[in-house]
Amino acid sequence: MSFEEKVKIVIPSCDKYSDLWSPFFFLFFKYWSNCPFKISLISNRIIADIPNVEAIPVGEDLSWSDTLINALKMVKEDYIFLMLEDLFLTDHVDTKAVRKIIEWSVKNKVDYVRFVPSPKADKYINELVGIVSKGAIYRTSIIFSLWKRQILLDLLRSGESAWDFEIYGSIRSDKYDKFFSTWKAYFQYINGVIKGKWRKDAIKKLSSLGVKIDLNKRNVMNLEEGLIWHLQRLRSLFFNMIPLKNKRQVKHFFLKGKYNYKLRS
């Protein structure tokens, strides 16, 4: 069996985001037309009729994690490459480079590799990847990430949102050693939807790439919402300047009213 046969691209989505599927896959096949891996789209009950994409309907939308858990039980591949339906490709994917990293990952039985280095790796392994150490904030970031399927299933918890998983899943991941990140971003993208609403600048960018967006199906962020989002991004830039070993403590201090950075079972 080739390593490609051991990997599947999975897009965890739900029916209320079905309006994003068409623009997502339009850009996916535009910029990754020679993708060598099988592709699956998770939904609740709507079955998307998209060529070369397997539909995985899982039923009721209980939570982000429940949806993914139920879908992964139907997936047989050893490795899962997660992509999100609201992150739209904006440039061509270097398939040769991505294949090389995934082949190395499968051969070495790694647990996780992030293909967008945010946060960055902190220990050098080779020219492809570095280690994301235990204790790192967002160690389980789901953006463009390769997972050993059984590790992902072990870290997921029923009832958690994607944001919960990136926080608490990172703490739970400390029991695993083989967590890596690439040194550079291999996927160029734009985050089109924030908290269920289109970003105005994303609409402009996607339109320039040939995407047709039906604005009757989803609201657009107003000026105040857009400003708040940009301020949050600025805050993240400052946060990235904090030493790795202190990031979880700082995050807990500022968000303890919303999140508790203590390990949950």
C-alpha positions as CSV (number, residue, x, y, z in Angstrom):
1,M,0.0,0.0,0.0
2,S,1.4,3.4,-0.9
3,F,1.5,6.2,1.7
4,E,-1.1,8.2,-0.3
5,E,-3.6,5.3,0.3
6,K,-3.1,5.7,4.1
7,V,-4.1,9.4,4.1
8,K,-7.5,11.1,3.6
9,I,-8.3,14.8,3.5
10,V,-11.3,15.5,5.8
11,I,-13.3,18.7,5.9
12,P,-15.4,18.7,9.1
13,S,-18.5,20.8,8.3
14,C,-22.2,20.9,9.1
15,D,-25.4,21.7,7.2
16,K,-25.6,25.3,8.4
17,Y,-22.3,26.0,6.6
18,S,-23.4,24.2,3.4
19,D,-23.3,27.6,1.5
20,L,-19.5,27.6,1.9
21,W,-19.0,24.2,0.2
22,S,-19.3,25.5,-3.3
23,P,-16.7,28.4,-3.0
24,F,-14.4,26.2,-0.9
25,F,-14.2,23.4,-3.4
26,F,-14.1,25.8,-6.3
27,L,-10.8,27.2,-4.9
28,F,-9.6,23.8,-3.7
29,F,-9.7,22.3,-7.1
30,K,-8.4,25.5,-8.7
31,Y,-5.3,25.6,-6.5
32,W,-4.8,21.9,-5.7
33,S,-6.0,20.3,-8.9
34,N,-3.4,17.5,-8.6
35,C,-4.2,16.6,-5.0
36,P,-3.1,12.9,-4.7
37,F,-5.3,12.1,-1.7
38,K,-8.9,11.0,-1.2
39,I,-11.3,13.7,0.1
40,S,-14.3,13.6,2.4
41,L,-16.8,16.2,3.5
42,I,-18.6,15.8,6.8
43,S,-22.2,17.1,7.0
44,N,-25.3,16.4,9.1
45,R,-28.0,15.3,6.6
46,I,-27.3,17.3,3.4
47,I,-25.3,15.2,1.0
48,A,-23.2,17.4,-1.3
49,D,-23.0,16.3,-4.9
50,I,-19.3,17.3,-5.5
51,P,-17.2,15.3,-8.0
52,N,-14.4,13.3,-6.4
53,V,-15.6,14.2,-2.9
54,E,-17.0,11.5,-0.6
55,A,-19.9,12.7,1.6
56,I,-20.0,11.6,5.2
57,P,-23.4,12.5,6.8
58,V,-23.4,11.9,10.5
59,G,-26.9,13.0,11.6
60,E,-27.8,15.6,14.2
61,D,-25.4,18.5,14.9
62,L,-24.5,17.9,18.5
63,S,-21.1,19.7,18.6
64,W,-18.0,20.1,16.4
65,S,-16.2,17.4,18.2
66,D,-19.2,14.9,18.2
67,T,-19.5,15.4,14.5
68,L,-15.9,14.7,13.9
69,I,-15.8,11.7,16.2
70,N,-18.8,10.1,14.5
71,A,-17.2,10.7,11.1
72,L,-13.8,9.4,12.0
73,K,-15.4,6.1,13.1
74,M,-16.4,5.7,9.4
75,V,-12.9,6.5,8.1
76,K,-10.5,3.7,7.6
77,E,-7.3,5.6,6.6
78,D,-4.5,5.8,9.2
79,Y,-3.9,9.5,8.7
80,I,-6.4,12.4,8.4
81,F,-5.5,15.8,6.9
82,L,-7.9,18.3,8.4
83,M,-9.0,21.4,6.4
84,L,-11.8,23.8,7.4
85,E,-14.6,24.9,5.0
86,D,-14.3,28.6,5.9
87,L,-10.5,28.7,5.1
88,F,-10.3,29.3,1.4
89,L,-7.2,28.6,-0.6
90,T,-5.8,31.7,-2.4
91,D,-2.7,30.3,-4.2
92,H,-1.4,27.1,-5.7
93,V,-0.4,24.2,-3.4
94,D,3.1,22.8,-3.8
95,T,2.0,19.2,-4.1
96,K,5.5,17.8,-4.4
97,A,6.6,19.5,-1.1
98,V,3.4,18.5,0.7
99,R,3.7,14.9,-0.5
100,K,7.3,14.8,0.7
101,I,6.4,15.9,4.2
102,I,3.4,13.6,4.5
103,E,5.4,10.7,3.2
104,W,8.0,11.4,5.9
105,S,5.3,11.6,8.5
106,V,3.6,8.3,7.6
107,K,7.0,6.6,7.4
108,N,8.0,7.8,10.8
109,K,4.5,7.3,12.4
110,V,4.2,10.8,13.7
111,D,1.2,11.9,15.7
112,Y,0.6,15.3,14.2
113,V,2.1,17.8,11.7
114,R,0.9,21.4,11.2
115,F,1.4,22.8,7.7
116,V,0.9,26.4,8.8
117,P,3.6,27.2,11.4
118,S,1.4,29.1,13.9
119,P,2.6,28.7,16.6
120,K,6.1,27.8,15.3
121,A,8.1,24.7,16.1
122,D,10.7,25.3,18.8
123,K,13.1,22.4,18.3
124,Y,14.9,21.5,15.0
125,I,14.4,18.0,13.6
126,N,15.2,18.4,9.9
127,E,14.7,20.8,7.0
128,L,11.0,19.8,6.8
129,V,9.7,20.0,10.3
130,G,10.5,20.9,13.9
131,I,9.0,19.7,17.2
132,V,6.1,21.5,18.8
133,S,7.0,20.9,22.5
134,K,4.7,19.8,25.3
135,G,3.2,22.9,27.0
136,A,2.9,24.8,23.7
137,I,-0.3,26.9,23.2
138,Y,-2.6,25.7,20.5
139,R,-0.5,22.5,20.2
140,T,-3.5,20.9,18.6
141,S,-4.3,23.7,16.1
142,I,-6.6,22.1,13.5
143,I,-5.7,24.5,10.6
144,F,-4.1,22.4,7.7
145,S,-3.0,19.6,10.0
146,L,-2.1,16.0,9.5
147,W,-3.2,13.6,12.3
148,K,-2.8,10.0,13.1
149,R,-6.4,9.1,13.2
150,Q,-6.3,7.2,16.5
151,I,-4.5,10.0,18.2
152,L,-7.1,12.5,17.0
153,L,-9.9,10.3,18.2
154,D,-8.2,9.9,21.6
155,L,-7.9,13.7,22.1
156,L,-11.4,14.6,21.0
157,R,-14.1,15.0,23.7
158,S,-17.8,15.0,23.2
159,G,-19.4,18.4,23.5
160,E,-16.4,20.5,22.7
161,S,-16.3,23.2,20.0
162,A,-13.3,23.6,17.6
163,W,-12.0,26.4,19.9
164,D,-12.4,24.2,23.0
165,F,-10.5,21.4,21.3
166,E,-7.6,23.7,20.3
167,I,-7.3,24.8,24.0
168,Y,-8.0,21.7,26.0
169,G,-6.9,19.3,23.3
170,S,-3.5,21.0,23.5
171,I,-3.2,20.1,27.2
172,R,-4.3,16.6,26.6
173,S,-1.8,16.2,23.8
174,D,1.1,16.6,26.3
175,K,1.1,12.8,26.8
176,Y,2.2,12.5,23.1
177,D,5.7,13.3,21.8
178,K,5.5,13.3,18.1
179,F,3.9,16.7,17.4
180,F,5.5,18.7,14.7
181,S,5.1,21.8,12.6
182,T,6.6,22.7,9.2
183,W,9.0,25.7,9.1
184,K,7.0,27.5,6.5
185,A,3.3,27.7,5.4
186,Y,2.5,25.3,2.6
187,F,-1.1,26.6,2.3
188,Q,-2.0,30.2,1.5
189,Y,-5.6,31.0,2.5
190,I,-8.0,33.6,3.7
191,N,-10.4,33.1,6.6
192,G,-13.7,34.0,5.0
193,V,-16.2,33.6,7.8
194,I,-15.9,34.8,11.5
195,K,-18.5,33.7,14.0
196,G,-20.9,32.8,11.2
197,K,-20.5,36.1,9.2
198,W,-18.6,36.9,6.0
199,R,-15.7,39.3,6.3
200,K,-16.0,42.2,3.8
201,D,-12.3,42.0,2.8
202,A,-12.7,38.3,2.3
203,I,-15.6,38.8,0.0
204,K,-13.6,41.2,-2.1
205,K,-10.6,38.8,-2.2
206,L,-12.7,35.7,-3.1
207,S,-14.6,37.7,-5.8
208,S,-11.2,38.6,-7.4
209,L,-10.4,34.8,-7.5
210,G,-13.6,34.1,-9.4
211,V,-15.8,32.9,-6.5
212,K,-19.5,33.7,-6.6
213,I,-20.9,34.3,-3.1
214,D,-24.6,34.2,-2.3
215,L,-25.0,37.0,0.3
216,N,-28.6,36.1,0.8
217,K,-27.6,33.0,2.7
218,R,-25.2,34.6,5.2
219,N,-24.8,37.9,6.9
220,V,-21.7,40.2,6.5
221,M,-19.8,41.6,9.4
222,N,-20.6,45.2,10.1
223,L,-17.9,47.9,10.7
224,E,-17.8,47.4,14.5
225,E,-17.5,43.6,14.2
226,G,-14.7,43.9,11.6
227,L,-12.8,46.3,13.8
228,I,-13.1,44.0,16.8
229,W,-11.8,41.1,14.7
230,H,-8.8,43.1,13.5
231,L,-8.0,44.2,17.1
232,Q,-8.1,40.5,18.1
233,R,-5.6,39.7,15.4
234,L,-3.3,42.5,16.6
235,R,-3.6,41.1,20.1
236,S,-2.5,37.7,18.8
237,L,0.6,39.2,17.2
238,F,1.7,40.6,20.6
239,F,0.8,37.3,22.3
240,N,3.2,35.5,19.9
241,M,6.0,37.5,21.4
242,I,5.6,35.8,24.8
243,P,8.0,32.9,25.5
244,L,6.5,29.5,24.8
245,K,6.8,28.2,28.4
246,N,4.6,31.1,29.6
247,K,1.9,31.3,27.0
248,R,-0.5,28.9,28.6
249,Q,-0.3,30.7,31.9
250,V,-0.8,34.1,30.3
251,K,-3.7,32.8,28.3
252,H,-5.3,31.4,31.4
253,F,-4.9,34.7,33.3
254,F,-6.6,36.7,30.6
255,L,-9.3,34.2,29.7
256,K,-10.0,32.4,33.0
257,G,-13.5,33.8,32.9
258,K,-14.1,31.8,29.7
259,Y,-11.6,29.1,29.6
260,N,-9.7,27.2,32.3
261,Y,-6.3,25.9,31.3
262,K,-6.4,23.1,33.7
263,L,-6.5,19.6,32.2
264,R,-10.0,18.2,31.7
265,S,-10.4,14.4,31.3
